[in-house]
Amino acid sequence: MASFPTISWILDSGGAGRGAWQGGVIHQLMHWMRLHETYPLISMGASAGAYAAADVATETEVTVMRGWTRWGARLENPACAIPREHRSFWGLGEFRLHLRESIRYVMEPKTVETVFNNRPGKKLLLFTTRIKRKDGRKISARDLFKYFLKSTTRKLPVPVKYLPRDFEEDPVIFAAPLPSHLHSEFVRPLTSWNYHRVIEASCLVPVAMGWPLQPDELLPAADHDPWAAQDKTAVFLDGGFSLKMPMARFEEDARFHEVSRWAKADKTMIFCCDPKGQLWETSSRLRLLNDNPAIREAICNKELLVIHPDHVVEAGFLCHDNHTVMRTFQRGQAQGDHLLKSDLFQRFLGL
């Protein structure tokens, strides 16, 4: 058996469409790496990448397949039964229901146990975004429309992007098993209690997927949380708003220095959902990391491998048509098989 380096995986956001491509690729790589006893112990991501990172933490590719083969299946609850706060602008929140049903189905109790099995060196980091108004007032529906507009203009040139400035926007990372000395306002424990809801929060684009999650849905009771006052008027939503690709932020932002050292591995694989392999730091696309000197050096030194679609991804962002999603997943599997046979992958692992 070959000796392999420790590997971390960073999973990108990209909605259901590119998430299905990502799922197909990681399914094949997870299978190969498990057979070769070089399983990635560290996984992290935002939005669809958070869900994928949670899949990786179950330590079996069966979990990935289980999610996508059922994605878009007929919902048990009719759309008319969706609580008003979970209804989206389109389809009365049907996509939100697909997400919640999928999380509950894939991450059943026995599966969650495998995530928190205390395997030495294993770490899972899920990125969310905490927003609150600078004037201290509670977040309103109008505020969420501003964030939705911010999301819809993310691909436009910087001068015409919509970037509301009346909010405090911070990444909050939920991690397991988080040592107590790493607990902070911006790095919180991920537990079996908040596990499902953190995945959901990380995926929630306002308006398109209904109302974000409240602090008490993700965090312990206020009398046990020293940062509860900071969360009082906040909501938690899509992690990609504040952190998609964490490399530069981990290096530059003192709030995340310790957790980045804790989650460091010999080598890192980035599953980038952008067809051009563009490593956007956030979904606002204000900073592209491909030309960051540290990242370029890591790629040259074979410490970092970027994997991105080699084709146009068929499924759309909010797709829940199972036939389309599975075709997209299978294209990802084919790309994963090709990658495993490539010299690039073999050299990256030092084989």
Secondary structure, DSSP 4 states (H G I P E B T S, - for coil): ------EEEEE---HHHHHHHHHHHHHHHHHHHHHTT----EEEEETHHHHHHHHHHTT-HHHHHHHHHHTTPPPSS-GGGS-GGG--SSGGGHHHHHHHHHHHHHT-HHHHHHHTS--TT-EEEEEEEEEEETTSPPP-HHHHHHHHHHHHTTTS-GGG-----SEEEEEEEEEET--GGG--SSEEE--TTTHHHHHHHHH--TBTTB--B-GGGTS--GGG-TTHHHHTT-EEE-GGGT-SS-HHHHHH-GGGHHHHHHT--SEEEEE--STT---BSSTT---B-TT-HHHHHHHHTTSEEEE--SS---S-TT---HHHHHHHHHHHHHHHHHHHTSHHHHHHTT-
